Amino acid sequence: MALYERRPSRQPDRPVLVVSLEGWVDAGLGATSATSALLGSIPTEVLATFDGDDLIDQRARRPVLRIVEGLNAGLTWPEIRLLVGEDRTGNDMLFLVGPEPDLHWRPFVASVVELAHELGVRLAVGLGAFPAAAPHTRPVRLAATATTPDLASRVGVVSGTLEVPAGIEAALEQGFAATEIPAVGLWARVPHYVSAMPYPAASAALVDGLANIAGLTLESAGLHAAADVTRSRVDELIAQSTEHKAMVSQLEDNIDAAEGTPLDLGPLPSGDEIAAELERYLRGER
């Protein structure tokens, strides 16, 4: 039984597949906000939907009930969808969006890979963001996981060997690699002390990185403008504490000394206090 249903739609021409499924590591909502910005600027239509009953634990991700004047007006079910659109110069794009599957990862990966071949996908790009020992005063750097050394080197590599819990995007990368579709995961390094709040600079870096590695023309001006506002707010709070300024200064020194070297995901300095103060500060701004 197929896990997806095709919808009537045009056949894309050598599209780039963007994978952005909610539920795994997404510090600062980097991937979520990047995808929202892209879908807000690119008209799309639904190309395929996946069977939520087979893939989603609906007690963990409950449908949303709409109540109108006391009447049950319907449910909105969590859904994984494949959308098709194009960038500003007419390059076709696919977006795999929705919640990360709770169940049946292997059949899901096989279904997505099957669709990717059927649709002629030339490159698959996953988006993500993780907390890192990085200052908010420096540009967001991207790290990569990839199916080939060439793809990884075009973005930046994580040094050494790591064993970490995997998200569905890692399983998809493996599936693409096994069937010779180039695939790369782009990961924004979000300052650990702001990773619990929206961090538009990470989203802007992901959109720009996607455009660069896939040869696309994408809109990121709104994200960069939002990043400037966030930077000003964080600067204002940091300036109020000598301890916080010293921590950021140390992070700046570390990043500047490592410029041009492979990324090292070392232990994070403690940022709990500054993170808590940032959350209180931003709640007061609303």
DAUR-V579771 format. One record per pair of residues at least 24 apart in sequence whose C-alpha atoms are under 10 Angstrom apart, sorted by the first residue. I is the first residue (numbers start at 0). J is the second residue. D is the distance in Angstrom with one decimal. If there is no record, write none. Layout:
I;J;D
I;J;D
This chain:
1;49;8.8
1;50;8.5
1;106;9.1
1;107;9.5
1;110;7.6
2;48;8.5
2;49;5.6
2;50;5.4
2;51;8.7
2;52;9.6
2;53;7.5
2;54;8.4
2;103;9.8
2;106;7.7
2;107;6.9
2;109;9.5
2;110;6.7
2;111;9.3
3;47;6.5
3;48;5.4
3;49;4.1
3;50;5.8
3;51;9.3
3;79;9.3
3;80;9.0
3;81;9.6
3;107;8.9
3;110;7.4
3;111;8.8
3;114;9.3
4;46;8.6
4;47;5.4
4;48;5.4
4;49;6.4
4;50;7.9
4;80;9.7
5;45;8.7
5;46;6.0
5;47;4.4
5;48;6.8
5;49;9.0
5;81;9.2
5;114;9.4
6;44;9.3
6;45;6.7
6;46;5.1
6;47;5.4
6;48;7.8
6;81;9.7
7;44;9.5
7;45;8.4
7;46;6.9
7;47;8.7
8;44;7.6
8;45;7.6
8;46;5.9
8;47;9.0
8;82;9.8
8;83;8.5
9;44;9.4
9;46;8.3
9;83;8.6
9;84;10.0
10;46;9.2
10;83;9.2
10;91;9.7
10;117;9.5
10;118;6.9
10;119;9.1
11;46;9.9
11;83;7.5
11;84;8.5
11;85;9.0
11;90;9.1
11;91;6.0
11;92;7.8
11;93;8.5
11;118;6.5
11;119;7.7
11;120;8.7
12;85;10.0
12;89;9.9
12;90;7.9
12;91;6.1
12;92;8.8
12;118;7.8
12;119;7.0
12;120;8.2
12;121;9.3
13;90;8.4
13;91;6.9
13;92;8.5
13;93;10.0
13;115;9.8
13;116;9.9
13;118;7.4
13;119;5.1
13;120;5.3
13;121;5.5
13;122;8.5
14;83;8.7
14;84;9.1
14;85;8.5
14;90;7.0
14;91;4.6
14;92;4.8
14;93;6.4
14;94;9.9
14;115;9.1
14;118;7.6
14;119;6.7
14;120;5.0
14;121;6.0
14;122;7.4
14;123;8.9
14;213;9.8
15;83;9.8
15;85;9.5
15;90;8.3
15;91;6.7
15;92;4.8
15;93;6.1
15;94;8.5
15;115;9.5
15;119;9.0
15;120;5.8
15;121;5.9
15;122;5.1
15;123;5.9
15;124;7.5
15;182;9.9
15;209;9.7
15;213;7.1
15;214;9.4
15;215;8.9
16;81;9.3
16;82;9.5
16;83;9.1
16;91;9.0
16;92;5.9
16;93;4.6
16;94;5.9
16;95;7.3
16;115;7.9
16;118;9.9
16;119;9.9
16;120;6.5
16;121;8.0
16;122;6.3
16;123;4.6
16;124;6.1
16;125;8.3
16;182;9.1
16;213;9.7
17;81;9.6
17;82;9.7
17;92;7.3
17;93;6.0
17;94;4.8
17;95;6.2
17;96;8.5
17;122;8.7
17;123;6.0
17;124;5.0
17;125;5.8
17;126;7.4
17;182;9.9
17;183;9.9
17;184;9.7
17;209;8.6
18;81;9.3
18;93;8.4
18;94;6.1
18;95;4.9
18;96;6.6
18;97;9.6
18;123;7.3
18;124;6.0
18;125;4.5
18;126;6.4
18;127;9.3
18;167;9.6
18;168;7.1
18;171;9.0
18;184;8.8
19;94;7.4
19;95;6.1
19;96;5.3
19;97;7.5
19;98;8.8
19;99;8.7
19;124;8.8
19;125;6.1
19;126;5.7
19;127;7.6
19;167;9.8
19;168;8.1
20;79;8.2
20;80;9.8
20;94;9.6
20;95;7.0
20;96;5.1
20;97;5.2
20;98;5.2
20;99;5.0
20;100;8.4
20;125;8.8
20;126;8.6
20;127;9.2
20;166;9.3
20;167;8.0
20;168;7.9
21;79;9.9
21;96;7.6
21;97;6.1
21;98;4.6
21;99;5.4
21;100;9.1
21;127;9.6
21;166;9.9
21;167;9.8
22;97;9.1
22;98;6.1
22;99;5.5
22;100;8.7
22;101;9.4
22;166;8.4
22;167;9.4
23;98;9.2
23;99;7.4
23;127;8.4
23;128;9.5
23;129;9.9
23;164;9.7
23;165;8.5
23;166;5.9
23;167;8.2
23;168;9.2
24;127;6.8
24;128;6.5
24;129;6.2
24;130;8.9
24;164;10.0
24;165;9.5
24;166;7.9
24;186;9.8
25;126;8.9
25;127;5.6
25;128;4.7
25;129;6.0
25;130;8.6
25;186;9.0
25;187;9.0
25;189;9.3
25;194;8.5
25;195;9.3
25;197;10.0
26;127;7.9
26;128;5.1
26;129;4.9
26;130;5.8
26;131;9.3
26;186;9.8
26;187;8.4
26;188;8.3
26;189;6.4
26;190;8.8
26;191;8.3
26;193;8.4
26;194;4.8
26;195;6.5
26;196;8.0
26;197;8.1
26;198;8.1
26;201;8.7
27;127;10.0
27;128;7.3
27;129;8.1
27;130;8.2
27;187;9.5
27;188;9.6
27;189;6.7
27;190;8.8
27;191;9.1
27;192;9.9
27;193;6.8
27;194;4.5
27;195;5.6
27;196;5.2
27;197;4.4
27;198;4.7
27;199;7.6
27;200;9.1
27;201;7.4
27;202;8.5
28;127;8.6
28;128;7.5
28;129;9.5
28;189;9.6
28;194;8.0
28;195;8.1
28;196;7.4
28;197;5.4
28;198;6.7
28;199;8.1
28;201;8.3
28;202;7.7
29;126;8.3
29;127;6.7
29;128;5.6
29;129;8.6
29;186;8.9
29;187;7.1
29;188;9.2
29;189;8.1
29;194;9.1
29;196;9.8
29;197;7.2
29;198;6.4
29;199;6.7
29;200;7.9
29;201;5.1
29;202;4.4
29;203;8.2
29;204;8.8
29;205;7.6
29;206;9.7
30;125;9.0
30;126;5.4
30;127;5.0
30;128;6.3
30;129;9.9
30;185;9.3
30;186;8.5
30;187;8.3
30;199;9.7
30;201;7.9
30;202;6.0
30;203;9.5
30;204;9.9
30;205;7.2
30;206;8.9
31;96;9.6
31;126;8.5
31;127;8.3
31;128;9.4
31;197;9.6
31;202;7.9
32;197;8.1
32;198;8.7
32;199;7.3
32;201;8.9
32;202;5.9
32;203;8.8
32;205;9.7
32;206;9.8
32;222;8.6
33;126;8.4
33;127;9.5
33;199;8.1
33;200;9.7
33;201;8.2
33;202;4.5
33;203;6.7
33;204;8.7
33;205;6.7
33;206;6.1
33;207;9.7
33;219;8.6
33;222;8.0
34;94;8.6
34;95;10.0
34;96;8.5
34;126;8.4
34;202;8.2
34;205;9.2
34;206;8.2
35;202;9.6
36;202;8.6
36;203;9.2
36;206;8.8
36;217;9.9
36;218;8.2
36;219;7.7
36;220;9.9
36;221;8.1
36;222;7.6
37;86;9.1
37;94;9.6
37;206;7.9
37;217;7.5
37;218;7.2
37;219;8.2
38;82;9.5
38;84;8.9
38;94;8.7
39;218;9.8
40;86;8.9
40;87;9.2
40;217;8.6
40;218;7.1
40;219;9.4
41;83;9.4
41;84;6.4
41;85;6.6
41;86;6.7
41;87;8.1
41;92;9.5
41;217;8.9
41;218;9.1
42;82;9.6
42;83;8.4
42;84;5.9
42;85;7.6
42;86;9.2
43;81;9.8
43;82;6.0
43;83;5.3
43;84;4.5
43;85;7.8
43;92;9.2
43;93;8.8
43;94;9.0
44;80;10.0
44;81;8.7
44;82;5.5
44;83;5.6
44;84;6.8
44;93;9.8
45;80;6.9
45;81;6.1
45;82;4.5
45;83;6.4
45;84;9.2
45;93;9.6
45;94;9.4
46;80;7.6
46;81;5.5
46;82;5.3
46;83;6.2
46;84;9.7
46;93;8.7
46;94;9.6
46;95;10.0
47;79;8.8
47;80;5.9
47;81;5.0
47;82;7.1
47;83;9.2
47;95;9.4
47;114;9.1
48;78;7.3
48;79;6.0
48;80;4.5
48;81;6.2
48;82;8.9
48;95;9.6
48;96;9.9
49;78;6.9
49;79;5.4
49;80;6.2
49;81;8.3
49;97;9.8
49;100;9.9
49;107;8.7
49;110;9.2
49;111;9.6
50;78;7.7
50;79;7.8
50;80;9.5
50;107;9.7
51;76;8.1
51;77;7.0
51;78;5.9
51;79;7.2
51;98;9.7
51;100;8.4
51;101;9.7
51;102;9.7
52;76;9.8
52;77;9.7
52;78;9.5
52;102;9.6
53;100;8.9
53;101;9.0
53;102;7.0
53;103;7.3
53;107;9.5
54;78;9.3
54;79;9.0
54;98;9.5
54;99;8.7
54;100;5.1
54;101;5.8
54;102;4.8
54;103;6.1
54;104;7.9
54;106;9.5
54;107;7.8
55;79;9.1
55;98;8.0
55;99;8.1
55;100;5.5
55;101;5.1
55;102;6.2
55;103;9.0
56;100;8.1
56;101;5.9
56;102;7.3
57;101;9.2
59;101;8.9
60;98;8.5
60;101;9.4
81;111;9.3
81;114;9.6
85;215;9.2
85;216;9.4
85;217;9.6
86;210;9.5
86;215;6.5
86;216;5.8
86;217;6.1
86;218;8.7
87;215;8.1
87;216;5.6
87;217;6.5
87;218;8.2
88;215;7.8
88;216;6.4
88;217;8.9
89;215;9.0
89;216;8.8
90;213;10.0
90;214;8.8
90;215;6.8
90;216;8.2
91;120;9.5
91;215;9.1
92;120;8.9
92;122;9.9
92;123;9.9
92;215;9.1
93;118;9.4
93;120;8.5
93;123;9.1
94;123;9.8
94;124;9.7
94;125;9.9
95;125;9.4
99;166;8.1
99;167;6.7
99;168;8.9
100;166;9.7
100;167;7.6
101;167;9.5
104;166;10.0
104;167;7.2
104;170;7.9
104;171;9.1
105;167;9.5
105;170;8.0
105;171;9.0
105;174;9.0
107;167;9.3
107;170;9.7
107;171;8.8
108;167;8.3
108;168;9.2
108;170;6.9
108;171;5.6
108;172;9.1
108;173;9.0
108;174;6.4
108;175;8.7
109;170;10.0
109;171;8.5
109;174;7.1
109;175;9.2
110;174;10.0
111;171;7.9
111;174;8.8
111;175;9.0
112;171;7.7
112;172;9.6
112;174;6.5
112;175;6.2
112;176;9.8
112;177;9.6
112;178;7.9
112;180;8.7
113;174;9.8
113;175;9.5
113;178;9.5
115;175;8.6
115;180;8.4
116;175;9.3
116;178;8.7
116;179;9.7
116;180;8.1
119;180;9.4
120;180;7.4
120;181;9.0
121;179;9.7
121;180;6.6
121;181;7.0
121;182;9.0
121;213;9.2
122;175;9.2
122;179;9.9
122;180;6.3
122;181;5.1
122;182;5.7
122;183;8.1
122;212;9.4
122;213;7.3
123;171;9.1
123;172;8.0
123;175;7.9
123;180;7.3
123;181;6.4
123;182;4.6
123;183;6.4
123;184;8.4
123;213;8.9
124;168;9.0
124;172;8.7
124;181;8.7
124;182;5.8
124;183;5.0
124;184;5.6
124;185;7.0
124;209;7.4
124;212;8.9
124;213;8.3
125;167;9.8
125;168;6.2
125;169;8.6
125;171;8.9
125;172;8.3
125;182;7.9
125;183;6.3
125;184;4.4
125;185;6.0
125;186;8.3
125;205;9.8
125;209;9.1
126;168;8.4
126;183;8.9
126;184;6.0
126;185;5.1
126;186;6.2
126;187;8.3
126;202;9.3
126;205;7.0
126;206;9.0
126;208;9.8
126;209;8.5
127;166;9.9
127;168;9.1
127;184;7.4
127;185;6.2
127;186;4.7
127;187;6.4
127;188;9.2
127;201;9.4
127;202;9.2
127;205;8.1
128;185;8.0
128;186;4.8
128;187;4.4
128;188;6.0
128;189;6.6
128;194;9.1
128;201;7.4
128;202;8.6
128;205;8.7
129;186;6.8
129;187;6.4
129;188;5.5
129;189;5.9
129;190;8.6
129;191;8.2
129;194;7.8
129;201;9.6
130;187;8.5
130;188;6.0
130;189;4.8
130;190;5.8
130;191;4.5
130;192;8.1
130;193;8.4
130;194;5.8
130;195;9.1
130;264;9.5
130;267;8.4
131;187;9.0
131;188;5.4
131;189;5.6
131;190;5.3
131;191;5.2
131;192;8.8
131;193;10.0
131;194;8.7
131;263;9.5
131;264;7.0
131;265;8.3
131;266;8.5
131;267;6.6
131;268;9.3
132;188;8.2
132;189;8.1
132;190;6.0
132;191;6.1
132;192;8.7
132;247;9.7
132;249;10.0
132;250;6.7
132;251;9.6
132;253;8.8
132;254;8.5
132;263;9.5
132;264;7.8
132;265;7.6
132;266;7.5
132;267;5.2
132;268;6.8
132;269;9.5
132;270;9.4
133;188;7.2
133;189;6.8
133;190;4.7
133;191;7.1
133;192;9.0
133;247;8.3
133;249;9.6
133;250;5.8
133;251;7.3
133;252;10.0
133;253;8.3
133;254;6.8
133;267;8.9
133;268;9.7
134;188;9.8
134;189;8.4
134;190;5.5
134;191;8.4
134;192;8.7
134;193;9.5
134;246;8.8
134;247;5.7
134;248;8.0
134;249;8.7
134;250;5.5
134;251;5.9
134;252;9.5
134;253;9.4
134;254;7.9
135;189;8.0
135;190;5.9
135;191;9.3
135;192;9.0
135;193;8.3
135;198;9.5
135;200;8.8
135;229;9.5
135;230;7.1
135;233;8.0
135;234;8.6
135;247;7.9
135;250;9.2
135;251;8.9
136;190;9.4
136;230;7.6
136;233;9.4
136;234;8.4
136;247;8.1
136;248;9.3
136;250;9.4
136;251;7.6
137;190;9.7
137;200;10.0
137;250;9.6
137;251;7.4
137;254;8.3
137;255;9.0
138;188;9.6
138;189;10.0
138;200;7.8
138;201;8.8
138;204;8.3
139;187;6.6
139;188;6.1
139;189;6.9
139;190;8.6
139;200;6.6
139;201;6.0
139;202;9.3
139;203;8.8
139;204;6.3
139;205;9.1
140;186;8.5
140;187;6.1
140;188;5.8
140;189;8.5
140;201;8.4
140;204;7.5
140;205;9.3
140;208;9.6
140;262;9.0
141;184;9.8
141;185;6.4
141;186;5.4
141;187;4.7
141;188;6.1
141;189;9.4
141;201;8.7
141;204;7.4
141;205;7.5
141;208;7.7
141;262;9.0
142;184;8.2
142;185;6.1
142;186;5.1
142;187;6.5
142;188;7.3
142;261;9.2
142;262;7.2
142;263;9.8
143;183;6.6
143;184;5.4
143;185;4.9
143;186;6.0
143;187;8.9
143;262;9.7
144;169;8.3
144;172;8.7
144;182;8.6
144;183;5.7
144;184;4.9
144;185;6.9
144;186;8.1
145;169;9.2
145;172;7.4
145;173;9.2
145;176;8.9
145;181;8.1
145;182;5.9
145;183;4.1
145;184;6.0
145;185;8.7
146;172;6.8
146;173;7.4
146;174;9.9
146;175;8.2
146;176;5.8
146;177;9.2
146;179;9.1
146;180;8.8
146;181;6.4
146;182;5.6
146;183;6.4
146;184;9.1
147;176;8.5
147;181;7.4
147;182;8.0
147;183;8.3
150;181;8.1
150;182;7.9
150;183;6.7
150;184;9.5
150;212;8.1
151;182;9.6
151;183;7.2
151;184;8.8
151;185;9.3
152;261;9.7
153;208;9.8
153;211;9.2
153;212;7.3
154;183;9.4
154;184;9.7
154;185;7.8
154;186;9.6
154;208;7.7
154;209;9.8
154;211;9.2
154;212;7.7
155;185;9.2
155;186;9.7
155;259;9.3
155;260;9.0
155;261;6.8
155;262;7.1
156;260;9.2
156;261;5.8
156;262;6.0
156;263;8.8
157;260;9.9
157;261;6.2
157;262;4.8
157;263;5.9
157;264;7.1
158;260;9.0
158;261;5.5
158;262;5.5
158;263;5.3
158;264;7.7
158;265;9.9
159;261;9.1
159;262;9.1
159;263;7.6
159;264;9.0
161;264;9.2
183;209;9.8
183;212;9.2
184;209;9.7
185;209;7.7
185;212;9.6
188;262;9.9
188;264;9.6
190;247;9.8
190;250;9.4
190;267;9.6
190;270;9.3
190;274;10.0
191;267;7.4
191;268;8.5
191;269;8.7
191;270;6.8
191;271;8.8
191;273;9.9
191;274;8.1
192;247;9.9
192;267;9.6
192;268;9.3
192;269;8.3
192;270;5.0
192;271;6.7
192;272;8.3
192;273;6.2
192;274;4.6
192;275;8.4
192;276;9.7
192;277;8.2
192;278;9.8
193;233;8.6
193;270;8.7
193;271;9.6
193;273;8.4
193;274;5.8
193;275;9.1
193;277;7.3
193;278;8.4
194;274;8.1
195;274;7.6
195;275;9.2
195;277;9.4
195;278;8.0
196;229;10.0
196;274;8.8
196;277;8.5
196;278;7.2
196;281;8.8
197;225;10.0
197;226;9.6
197;229;8.7
198;222;9.4
198;225;8.6
198;226;6.9
198;229;7.2
198;230;9.0
199;223;7.0
199;224;8.6
199;225;6.0
199;226;4.8
199;227;8.6
199;228;9.2
199;229;7.5
199;230;9.4
200;224;9.0
200;225;7.7
200;226;4.8
200;227;8.0
200;228;10.0
200;229;8.4
200;230;8.6
201;226;8.4
202;226;8.8
229;281;9.7
232;277;8.9
232;280;8.8
232;281;8.1
232;284;9.4
233;273;9.9
233;277;7.2
233;280;9.1
233;281;9.1
235;280;9.9
236;273;8.7
236;276;8.1
236;277;7.1
236;280;7.7
236;281;9.8
237;273;8.1
237;276;9.6
237;277;8.9
240;273;9.3
242;273;9.4
243;270;8.8
243;272;9.0
243;273;6.8
246;270;8.5
246;273;9.7
